[in-house]
Amino acid sequence: MSERDENIDEDLEALGIKFGIGKKHHQKDEPNLDVNSVVRQMKQKKYDPYDPIAWEAKDFSKDMIADYKPFNFVDGEGVRCSLYVSGCLFACPECYNLAAQNFRYGQPYTKELEDQIIKDLEHSYVDGLTLLGGEPFLNTNVSLRIVKRIRKEFGAKKTIWSWSGYTWEELQQGTSDKKELLSLIDILVDGRFVKEKKDLTLQFRGSSNQKIIDVKKSFEEGKIHIWDRLVK
């Protein structure tokens, strides 16, 4: 083990840091996870790694995106444009997008990319935008920027979906930016991926603990309203 790895282990042990909620583990051997950066920022900000509600985008996000995929059929209902933001602290075991856990991965989010997304959404056959990651609610400077622009340009004509490691209940208690982003989207697929509950037959989810939530109806009813078109 290198001196760097020993120092990381000492920092992790002192802080009780685990990458992933509900099970102690960290991925120091994974080059895509910027362990040093997370450890340093956790120490500086005195974040509790067991309290994701307290994590703030302003302290972690680098305004980077891992990918942008226009005109796909897999990230929600209909034809969608998908924006993958970079950076996630949940680091679920067997995460399908490990590289995007790193807040420095990929490329900066730019005005040029934003304009391209808007141009792509102008096509009548495109149903809307999907936010994935990484963690959209820990990258709200990017997520809110594009979502607000969509609402300005299209109103409610385009739907906005978002995946999140946060649960609906956690977002209700979250920081103001998280609550604002939630209020602007249509559908939330919530909850960490749990490999013990993995089920590839589920609609738009990887594990059975995750829910597809109609955000607008949930706010109106004061309780979680599962997406009406859920099949399984």
Backbone as CSV, one residue per row, in Angstrom:
resi,resn,N_x,N_y,N_z,CA_x,CA_y,CA_z,C_x,C_y,C_z
1,MET,0.851,-1.203,0.000,0.000,0.000,0.000,0.879,1.243,0.000
2,SER,0.561,2.220,-0.829,1.348,3.441,-0.926,1.082,4.344,0.273
3,GLU,1.991,5.343,0.453,1.803,6.323,1.527,0.510,7.097,1.320
4,ARG,0.181,7.395,0.045,-1.062,8.106,-0.262,-2.271,7.310,0.221
5,ASP,-2.296,5.994,-0.061,-3.422,5.164,0.350,-3.519,5.056,1.860
6,GLU,-2.362,4.985,2.533,-2.371,4.927,4.000,-2.964,6.196,4.579
7,ASN,-2.584,7.355,4.006,-3.126,8.629,4.492,-4.634,8.697,4.279
8,ILE,-5.096,8.221,3.127,-6.529,8.197,2.846,-7.246,7.318,3.856
9,ASP,-6.669,6.129,4.117,-7.295,5.227,5.074,-7.392,5.850,6.456
10,GLU,-6.338,6.557,6.868,-6.352,7.216,8.175,-7.431,8.289,8.233
11,ASP,-7.537,9.077,7.165,-8.559,10.126,7.122,-9.968,9.529,7.152
12,LEU,-10.152,8.473,6.382,-11.461,7.837,6.342,-11.841,7.262,7.695
13,GLU,-10.873,6.621,8.354,-11.139,6.014,9.646,-11.452,7.077,10.694
14,ALA,-10.692,8.177,10.664,-10.907,9.248,11.637,-12.271,9.900,11.465
15,LEU,-12.707,10.009,10.226,-13.980,10.672,9.941,-15.161,9.716,9.957
16,GLY,-14.893,8.422,9.957,-15.972,7.455,9.844,-16.624,7.485,8.483
17,ILE,-15.887,7.921,7.470,-16.481,8.092,6.147,-16.673,6.748,5.457
18,LYS,-17.833,6.598,4.882,-18.107,5.483,3.997,-18.682,6.066,2.720
19,PHE,-18.326,5.523,1.606,-18.917,5.937,0.347,-20.025,4.951,0.026
20,GLY,-21.244,5.386,0.176,-22.400,4.520,0.068,-23.117,4.528,1.403
21,ILE,-24.424,4.630,1.383,-25.193,4.734,2.601,-25.673,3.356,3.031
22,GLY,-25.535,3.059,4.308,-26.084,1.831,4.857,-25.098,0.678,4.893
23,LYS,-23.901,0.873,4.372,-22.927,-0.203,4.387,-21.541,0.413,4.337
24,LYS,-20.674,0.058,5.304,-19.339,0.653,5.340,-18.491,0.112,4.194
25,HIS,-18.089,1.019,3.369,-17.151,0.675,2.322,-16.675,1.968,1.688
26,HIS,-15.498,1.950,1.133,-15.074,3.047,0.282,-14.302,2.440,-0.875
27,GLN,-14.110,3.222,-1.899,-13.590,2.682,-3.143,-12.257,3.332,-3.492
28,LYS,-11.331,3.241,-2.579,-10.040,3.910,-2.785,-9.282,3.323,-3.972
29,ASP,-9.622,2.105,-4.360,-8.930,1.486,-5.479,-9.579,1.811,-6.816
30,GLU,-10.687,2.542,-6.781,-11.352,2.928,-8.018,-10.831,4.282,-8.479
31,PRO,-10.130,4.344,-9.594,-9.552,5.610,-10.054,-10.582,6.670,-10.406
32,ASN,-11.825,6.270,-10.661,-12.835,7.236,-11.060,-13.451,7.986,-9.886
33,LEU,-13.233,7.513,-8.670,-13.787,8.162,-7.492,-12.706,9.012,-6.842
34,ASP,-12.916,10.318,-6.775,-11.918,11.246,-6.270,-11.944,11.254,-4.740
35,VAL,-11.380,10.208,-4.152,-11.445,10.017,-2.707,-10.767,11.162,-1.956
36,ASN,-9.591,11.564,-2.419,-8.874,12.655,-1.739,-9.709,13.916,-1.663
37,SER,-10.357,14.252,-2.775,-11.174,15.460,-2.822,-12.326,15.385,-1.843
38,VAL,-12.999,14.244,-1.816,-14.152,14.097,-0.926,-13.720,14.128,0.533
39,VAL,-12.645,13.429,0.852,-12.141,13.420,2.234,-11.776,14.822,2.677
40,ARG,-11.063,15.557,1.817,-10.636,16.910,2.154,-11.834,17.824,2.408
41,GLN,-12.809,17.753,1.536,-13.964,18.630,1.689,-14.835,18.229,2.872
42,MET,-14.936,16.936,3.123,-15.671,16.485,4.298,-15.022,17.031,5.567
43,LYS,-13.688,17.011,5.626,-12.978,17.511,6.802,-13.150,19.018,6.947
44,GLN,-13.003,19.727,5.830,-13.095,21.178,5.876,-14.476,21.655,6.282
45,LYS,-15.502,21.001,5.799,-16.881,21.430,6.044,-17.529,20.703,7.213
46,LYS,-16.783,19.739,7.790,-17.298,18.964,8.917,-18.623,18.278,8.578
47,TYR,-18.684,17.711,7.371,-19.872,16.995,6.957,-19.915,15.620,7.606
48,ASP,-21.116,15.207,7.951,-21.340,13.861,8.449,-21.690,12.978,7.255
49,PRO,-20.846,12.015,6.930,-21.119,11.178,5.756,-22.361,10.312,5.916
50,TYR,-22.876,10.219,7.140,-24.103,9.462,7.373,-25.339,10.348,7.251
51,ASP,-25.159,11.614,6.934,-26.274,12.564,6.876,-26.315,13.247,5.519
52,PRO,-26.810,12.560,4.494,-26.800,13.138,3.140,-27.659,14.386,3.004
53,ILE,-28.627,14.570,3.900,-29.485,15.753,3.837,-28.665,17.022,4.001
54,ALA,-27.580,16.935,4.766,-26.763,18.113,5.047,-25.766,18.445,3.938
55,TRP,-25.535,17.524,3.016,-24.573,17.785,1.946,-25.086,18.910,1.057
56,GLU,-24.190,19.827,0.682,-24.580,20.973,-0.137,-23.812,20.993,-1.452
57,ALA,-24.545,21.231,-2.514,-23.961,21.248,-3.850,-22.823,22.257,-3.958
58,LYS,-22.969,23.409,-3.307,-21.970,24.479,-3.442,-20.597,24.055,-2.934
59,ASP,-20.553,23.051,-2.096,-19.275,22.618,-1.531,-18.648,21.457,-2.285
60,PHE,-19.381,20.836,-3.187,-18.859,19.665,-3.874,-18.870,19.788,-5.398
61,SER,-19.912,20.344,-5.945,-20.066,20.373,-7.400,-18.987,21.219,-8.070
62,LYS,-18.520,20.737,-9.220,-17.545,21.463,-10.042,-18.184,21.924,-11.360
63,ASP,-19.527,21.821,-11.440,-20.264,22.224,-12.647,-19.786,21.463,-13.878
64,MET,-19.548,20.164,-13.681,-19.105,19.306,-14.772,-20.219,18.355,-15.167
65,ILE,-20.185,17.934,-16.426,-21.118,16.909,-16.881,-20.336,15.713,-17.407
66,ALA,-20.915,14.534,-17.206,-20.273,13.313,-17.674,-20.632,13.028,-19.128
67,ASP,-21.877,13.418,-19.519,-22.315,13.110,-20.882,-23.622,13.834,-21.187
68,TYR,-23.892,13.987,-22.462,-25.194,14.462,-22.924,-25.622,13.564,-24.080
69,LYS,-26.824,12.976,-23.966,-27.316,12.063,-24.995,-28.686,12.525,-25.478
70,PRO,-28.766,13.084,-26.679,-30.071,13.502,-27.224,-30.820,12.329,-27.835
71,PHE,-32.136,12.442,-27.869,-33.017,11.557,-28.637,-32.861,10.077,-28.264
72,ASN,-33.071,9.769,-26.982,-33.022,8.367,-26.571,-34.376,7.937,-26.008
73,PHE,-34.533,6.629,-25.833,-35.833,6.060,-25.435,-35.756,5.333,-24.093
74,VAL,-34.651,5.450,-23.377,-34.465,4.612,-22.187,-34.526,5.381,-20.873
75,ASP,-34.387,6.688,-20.912,-34.297,7.472,-19.675,-35.606,8.175,-19.352
76,GLY,-36.681,7.391,-19.308,-37.983,7.961,-19.045,-38.931,7.738,-20.203
77,GLU,-40.129,8.288,-20.088,-41.182,8.061,-21.071,-40.968,8.894,-22.332
78,GLY,-41.118,8.252,-23.484,-41.027,8.954,-24.747,-39.601,9.197,-25.205
79,VAL,-39.463,10.067,-26.190,-38.141,10.449,-26.703,-37.591,11.551,-25.803
80,ARG,-36.370,11.349,-25.305,-35.844,12.274,-24.314,-34.400,12.673,-24.618
81,CYS,-34.030,13.825,-24.115,-32.629,14.248,-24.109,-32.123,14.075,-22.676
82,SER,-30.974,13.450,-22.529,-30.483,13.093,-21.201,-29.182,13.811,-20.882
83,LEU,-29.161,14.471,-19.725,-27.975,15.171,-19.256,-27.447,14.475,-18.011
84,TYR,-26.218,13.982,-18.111,-25.580,13.275,-17.006,-24.600,14.216,-16.304
85,VAL,-24.937,14.627,-15.087,-24.049,15.515,-14.341,-22.971,14.694,-13.635
86,SER,-21.878,15.332,-13.290,-20.751,14.627,-12.667,-20.696,14.878,-11.172
87,GLY,-20.590,13.801,-10.428,-20.404,13.892,-8.990,-21.535,13.297,-8.190
88,CYS,-21.190,12.338,-7.338,-22.174,11.720,-6.445,-21.446,11.205,-5.217
89,LEU,-22.013,11.438,-4.041,-21.410,10.973,-2.791,-22.006,9.658,-2.297
90,PHE,-23.084,9.199,-2.910,-23.701,7.957,-2.455,-22.863,6.740,-2.827
91,ALA,-22.322,6.760,-4.030,-21.441,5.683,-4.503,-22.015,4.305,-4.199
92,CYS,-23.215,4.042,-4.686,-23.874,2.764,-4.428,-23.042,1.603,-4.983
93,PRO,-22.914,0.513,-4.234,-22.209,-0.657,-4.758,-22.834,-1.119,-6.073
94,GLU,-21.964,-1.409,-7.048,-22.364,-1.829,-8.390,-23.095,-0.718,-9.147
95,CYS,-22.757,0.515,-8.856,-23.290,1.665,-9.583,-23.048,1.471,-11.078
96,TYR,-24.064,1.754,-11.885,-23.939,1.521,-13.328,-23.108,2.599,-14.010
97,ASN,-22.870,3.713,-13.331,-22.133,4.823,-13.939,-21.044,5.298,-12.984
98,LEU,-20.112,4.409,-12.693,-19.089,4.659,-11.681,-18.264,5.905,-11.969
99,ALA,-17.915,6.120,-13.218,-17.068,7.262,-13.557,-17.706,8.579,-13.145
100,ALA,-19.026,8.650,-13.240,-19.738,9.895,-12.943,-19.855,10.178,-11.457
101,GLN,-19.319,9.328,-10.608,-19.269,9.624,-9.177,-18.265,10.745,-8.888
102,ASN,-17.302,10.898,-9.772,-16.246,11.890,-9.597,-16.746,13.271,-10.019
103,PHE,-16.691,14.243,-9.127,-17.165,15.593,-9.430,-16.316,16.296,-10.487
104,ARG,-15.107,15.795,-10.748,-14.224,16.414,-11.738,-14.251,15.677,-13.080
105,TYR,-15.068,14.668,-13.185,-15.095,13.859,-14.403,-15.808,14.596,-15.543
106,GLY,-15.347,14.375,-16.760,-16.066,14.868,-17.933,-15.643,16.241,-18.395
107,GLN,-16.619,17.081,-18.696,-16.351,18.398,-19.261,-17.240,19.447,-18.596
108,PRO,-16.827,20.712,-18.634,-17.642,21.774,-18.001,-18.987,21.944,-18.705
109,TYR,-19.987,22.273,-17.922,-21.280,22.637,-18.486,-21.162,24.046,-19.046
110,THR,-21.556,24.248,-20.306,-21.349,25.529,-20.979,-22.648,26.072,-21.555
111,LYS,-22.623,27.346,-21.882,-23.751,27.994,-22.545,-24.000,27.343,-23.912
112,GLU,-22.934,26.959,-24.584,-23.067,26.331,-25.894,-23.818,25.001,-25.786
113,LEU,-23.484,24.215,-24.782,-24.188,22.951,-24.588,-25.643,23.205,-24.220
114,GLU,-25.866,24.177,-23.364,-27.236,24.510,-22.962,-28.076,24.909,-24.174
115,ASP,-27.503,25.731,-25.046,-28.215,26.132,-26.264,-28.526,24.930,-27.143
116,GLN,-27.601,23.983,-27.204,-27.819,22.784,-28.012,-28.956,21.945,-27.428
117,ILE,-29.001,21.824,-26.106,-30.084,21.072,-25.461,-31.433,21.701,-25.797
118,ILE,-31.498,23.026,-25.696,-32.742,23.728,-26.005,-33.126,23.503,-27.471
119,LYS,-32.154,23.565,-28.355,-32.404,23.336,-29.788,-32.937,21.924,-30.019
120,ASP,-32.344,20.950,-29.342,-32.793,19.567,-29.493,-34.216,19.387,-28.961
121,LEU,-34.537,20.080,-27.876,-35.869,19.968,-27.287,-36.951,20.625,-28.147
122,GLU,-36.547,21.493,-29.049,-37.522,22.185,-29.906,-38.239,21.242,-30.859
123,HIS,-37.652,20.082,-31.125,-38.307,19.122,-32.012,-39.612,18.651,-31.370
124,SER,-40.664,18.621,-32.145,-41.984,18.282,-31.609,-42.053,16.856,-31.072
125,TYR,-41.222,15.963,-31.601,-41.274,14.559,-31.177,-40.501,14.297,-29.878
126,VAL,-39.785,15.307,-29.371,-39.033,15.137,-28.124,-39.922,15.493,-26.936
127,ASP,-40.083,14.546,-26.013,-40.977,14.743,-24.874,-40.369,15.614,-23.784
128,GLY,-39.038,15.574,-23.616,-38.460,16.406,-22.574,-37.034,16.032,-22.213
129,LEU,-36.605,16.531,-21.068,-35.237,16.345,-20.576,-35.230,15.399,-19.387
130,THR,-34.166,14.606,-19.294,-33.941,13.761,-18.128,-32.601,14.119,-17.510
131,LEU,-32.591,14.290,-16.189,-31.369,14.548,-15.425,-30.934,13.264,-14.732
132,LEU,-29.670,12.900,-14.953,-29.102,11.722,-14.315,-27.695,12.067,-13.847
133,GLY,-26.961,11.053,-13.446,-25.611,11.370,-12.994,-24.748,10.147,-12.831
134,GLY,-23.909,10.403,-11.787,-23.892,11.490,-10.822,-25.234,11.723,-10.122
135,GLU,-25.226,12.793,-9.348,-26.394,13.145,-8.535,-26.875,14.552,-8.888
136,PRO,-28.004,14.669,-9.601,-28.516,15.982,-10.006,-28.758,16.942,-8.839
137,PHE,-29.127,16.414,-7.677,-29.444,17.285,-6.548,-28.205,17.705,-5.762
138,LEU,-27.036,17.203,-6.147,-25.764,17.713,-5.622,-25.022,18.497,-6.696
139,ASN,-25.710,18.771,-7.790,-25.151,19.582,-8.885,-26.201,20.590,-9.334
140,THR,-26.792,21.275,-8.369,-27.945,22.126,-8.669,-27.597,23.380,-9.463
141,ASN,-26.341,23.799,-9.455,-25.985,24.954,-10.274,-26.192,24.626,-11.757
142,VAL,-25.899,23.398,-12.120,-26.152,22.931,-13.491,-27.618,22.570,-13.667
143,SER,-28.134,21.752,-12.756,-29.503,21.235,-12.893,-30.533,22.356,-12.918
144,LEU,-30.421,23.299,-11.992,-31.388,24.398,-11.941,-31.264,25.312,-13.159
145,ARG,-30.045,25.484,-13.616,-29.818,26.373,-14.761,-30.560,25.862,-16.002
146,ILE,-30.414,24.578,-16.309,-31.060,24.065,-17.509,-32.563,23.905,-17.297
147,VAL,-32.979,23.505,-16.110,-34.413,23.316,-15.847,-35.158,24.651,-15.919
148,LYS,-34.598,25.693,-15.331,-35.239,27.008,-15.387,-35.324,27.511,-16.823
149,ARG,-34.309,27.237,-17.609,-34.335,27.678,-19.011,-35.423,26.936,-19.781
150,ILE,-35.564,25.653,-19.503,-36.603,24.875,-20.172,-37.987,25.411,-19.819
151,ARG,-38.197,25.697,-18.541,-39.501,26.232,-18.132,-39.744,27.608,-18.767
152,LYS,-38.703,28.398,-18.923,-38.847,29.705,-19.556,-39.171,29.573,-21.041
153,GLU,-38.496,28.637,-21.700,-38.660,28.485,-23.146,-39.917,27.693,-23.524
154,PHE,-40.258,26.682,-22.732,-41.314,25.752,-23.130,-42.471,25.665,-22.143
155,GLY,-42.344,26.270,-20.982,-43.383,26.132,-19.971,-43.515,24.684,-19.535
156,ALA,-44.746,24.177,-19.564,-44.995,22.793,-19.154,-45.091,21.856,-20.357
157,LYS,-44.765,22.346,-21.550,-44.901,21.531,-22.758,-43.890,20.382,-22.806
158,LYS,-42.761,20.560,-22.151,-41.750,19.514,-22.100,-41.668,18.990,-20.667
159,THR,-41.653,17.669,-20.526,-41.549,17.083,-19.190,-40.091,16.966,-18.761
160,ILE,-39.886,17.061,-17.461,-38.540,16.935,-16.896,-38.546,15.797,-15.885
161,TRP,-37.731,14.795,-16.164,-37.528,13.667,-15.257,-36.183,13.839,-14.569
162,SER,-36.064,13.304,-13.365,-34.765,13.277,-12.701,-34.628,12.016,-11.868
163,TRP,-33.492,11.370,-12.002,-33.113,10.294,-11.091,-32.378,10.926,-9.915
164,SER,-32.477,10.308,-8.739,-31.749,10.804,-7.579,-31.513,9.690,-6.574
165,GLY,-30.340,9.733,-5.919,-30.086,8.829,-4.806,-30.857,9.240,-3.563
166,TYR,-31.295,10.492,-3.537,-32.114,10.956,-2.423,-33.513,10.360,-2.508
167,THR,-34.121,10.116,-1.370,-35.523,9.722,-1.343,-36.389,10.973,-1.322
168,TRP,-37.656,10.789,-1.644,-38.634,11.884,-1.589,-38.614,12.536,-0.206
169,GLU,-38.602,11.724,0.838,-38.636,12.238,2.204,-37.393,13.065,2.520
170,GLU,-36.237,12.631,2.057,-35.005,13.377,2.309,-35.020,14.721,1.600
171,LEU,-35.545,14.750,0.392,-35.585,16.011,-0.348,-36.533,17.013,0.298
172,GLN,-37.563,16.543,0.988,-38.465,17.452,1.695,-37.743,18.191,2.823
173,GLN,-36.691,17.569,3.349,-35.924,18.154,4.446,-34.631,18.810,3.967
174,GLY,-34.412,18.807,2.660,-33.132,19.217,2.104,-32.929,20.715,2.044
175,THR,-31.792,21.102,1.487,-31.439,22.501,1.334,-32.367,23.169,0.315
176,SER,-32.377,24.490,0.327,-33.318,25.238,-0.511,-33.136,24.947,-1.992
177,ASP,-31.899,24.737,-2.434,-31.675,24.449,-3.857,-32.256,23.102,-4.248
178,LYS,-32.170,22.122,-3.355,-32.758,20.811,-3.638,-34.274,20.930,-3.747
179,LYS,-34.872,21.660,-2.822,-36.323,21.832,-2.844,-36.775,22.579,-4.099
180,GLU,-35.985,23.565,-4.510,-36.344,24.317,-5.714,-36.295,23.425,-6.945
181,LEU,-35.249,22.626,-7.061,-35.143,21.731,-8.205,-36.307,20.741,-8.216
182,LEU,-36.624,20.196,-7.075,-37.739,19.249,-6.990,-39.040,19.893,-7.453
183,SER,-39.240,21.145,-7.086,-40.491,21.828,-7.430,-40.642,22.073,-8.927
184,LEU,-39.540,22.001,-9.666,-39.560,22.328,-11.094,-39.603,21.114,-12.005
185,ILE,-39.471,19.916,-11.439,-39.474,18.723,-12.279,-40.846,18.048,-12.234
186,ASP,-41.068,17.140,-13.173,-42.347,16.436,-13.258,-42.308,15.056,-12.611
187,ILE,-41.222,14.333,-12.869,-41.119,12.959,-12.382,-39.785,12.777,-11.657
188,LEU,-39.841,12.186,-10.460,-38.637,11.856,-9.690,-38.546,10.351,-9.541
189,VAL,-37.413,9.780,-9.940,-37.110,8.380,-9.644,-36.164,8.415,-8.459
190,ASP,-36.660,8.028,-7.279,-35.915,8.326,-6.049,-35.258,7.092,-5.436
191,GLY,-34.246,7.353,-4.612,-33.638,6.320,-3.798,-32.349,5.740,-4.350
192,ARG,-31.480,5.332,-3.406,-30.216,4.711,-3.776,-30.454,3.353,-4.438
193,PHE,-29.556,2.990,-5.342,-29.590,1.646,-5.897,-29.091,0.672,-4.830
194,VAL,-29.875,-0.366,-4.577,-29.514,-1.394,-3.594,-29.340,-2.710,-4.339
195,LYS,-28.101,-3.192,-4.382,-27.830,-4.364,-5.228,-28.583,-5.603,-4.758
196,GLU,-28.877,-5.686,-3.443,-29.631,-6.837,-2.938,-31.087,-6.823,-3.423
197,LYS,-31.544,-5.655,-3.867,-32.917,-5.519,-4.362,-32.942,-5.285,-5.871
198,LYS,-31.860,-5.621,-6.534,-31.750,-5.424,-7.971,-32.803,-6.226,-8.707
199,ASP,-33.458,-5.580,-9.665,-34.494,-6.234,-10.466,-34.536,-5.554,-11.836
200,LEU,-33.993,-6.220,-12.824,-33.874,-5.636,-14.162,-35.189,-5.645,-14.928
201,THR,-36.240,-6.202,-14.352,-37.539,-6.195,-15.012,-38.355,-4.957,-14.663
202,LEU,-37.867,-4.137,-13.756,-38.609,-2.962,-13.308,-38.561,-1.852,-14.356
203,GLN,-39.610,-1.074,-14.411,-39.664,0.083,-15.303,-38.742,1.183,-14.782
204,PHE,-37.757,1.578,-15.572,-36.924,2.747,-15.311,-36.248,2.744,-13.929
205,ARG,-36.136,1.589,-13.282,-35.459,1.501,-11.993,-34.555,0.293,-11.969
206,GLY,-33.543,0.346,-11.098,-32.620,-0.769,-10.981,-32.885,-1.665,-9.794
207,SER,-33.529,-1.118,-8.735,-33.818,-1.920,-7.549,-35.212,-1.587,-7.025
208,SER,-35.806,-2.550,-6.340,-37.230,-2.457,-5.994,-37.547,-1.404,-4.943
209,ASN,-36.563,-0.890,-4.238,-36.811,0.168,-3.249,-37.063,1.520,-3.905
210,GLN,-36.652,1.676,-5.154,-36.796,2.956,-5.843,-38.231,3.152,-6.331
211,LYS,-38.669,4.411,-6.355,-40.042,4.736,-6.740,-40.055,5.747,-7.887
212,ILE,-41.063,5.647,-8.756,-41.280,6.644,-9.803,-42.420,7.542,-9.322
213,ILE,-42.093,8.781,-9.016,-43.023,9.669,-8.320,-43.473,10.810,-9.222
214,ASP,-44.785,11.003,-9.284,-45.347,12.172,-9.963,-45.234,13.349,-8.996
215,VAL,-44.319,14.255,-9.273,-43.991,15.322,-8.331,-45.163,16.280,-8.136
216,LYS,-45.759,16.726,-9.220,-46.840,17.710,-9.124,-48.009,17.157,-8.315
217,LYS,-48.433,15.940,-8.641,-49.555,15.339,-7.922,-49.205,15.067,-6.457
218,SER,-47.962,14.730,-6.196,-47.541,14.485,-4.816,-47.631,15.757,-3.984
219,PHE,-47.218,16.878,-4.554,-47.338,18.149,-3.839,-48.809,18.520,-3.629
220,GLU,-49.627,18.288,-4.641,-51.047,18.625,-4.546,-51.764,17.789,-3.485
221,GLU,-51.399,16.523,-3.396,-52.081,15.606,-2.492,-51.447,15.541,-1.105
222,GLY,-50.237,16.076,-0.981,-49.554,16.048,0.310,-49.015,14.679,0.691
223,LYS,-48.876,13.803,-0.284,-48.301,12.481,-0.068,-47.762,11.968,-1.401
224,ILE,-46.935,10.942,-1.341,-46.341,10.409,-2.557,-47.414,9.851,-3.486
225,HIS,-47.382,10.322,-4.725,-48.271,9.813,-5.765,-47.397,9.103,-6.806
226,ILE,-47.514,7.794,-6.879,-46.729,7.017,-7.836,-47.220,7.311,-9.257
227,TRP,-46.290,7.400,-10.154,-46.552,7.668,-11.572,-47.693,6.789,-12.075
228,ASP,-48.699,7.403,-12.676,-49.908,6.687,-13.093,-49.653,5.601,-14.124
229,ARG,-48.616,5.742,-14.935,-48.388,4.766,-16.001,-47.399,3.667,-15.597
230,LEU,-47.190,3.523,-14.299,-46.316,2.453,-13.815,-46.925,1.092,-14.139
231,VAL,-46.133,0.222,-14.748,-46.560,-1.138,-15.039,-45.975,-2.083,-14.011
232,LYS,-44.680,-1.924,-13.733,-44.024,-2.737,-12.711,-42.888,-1.956,-12.078
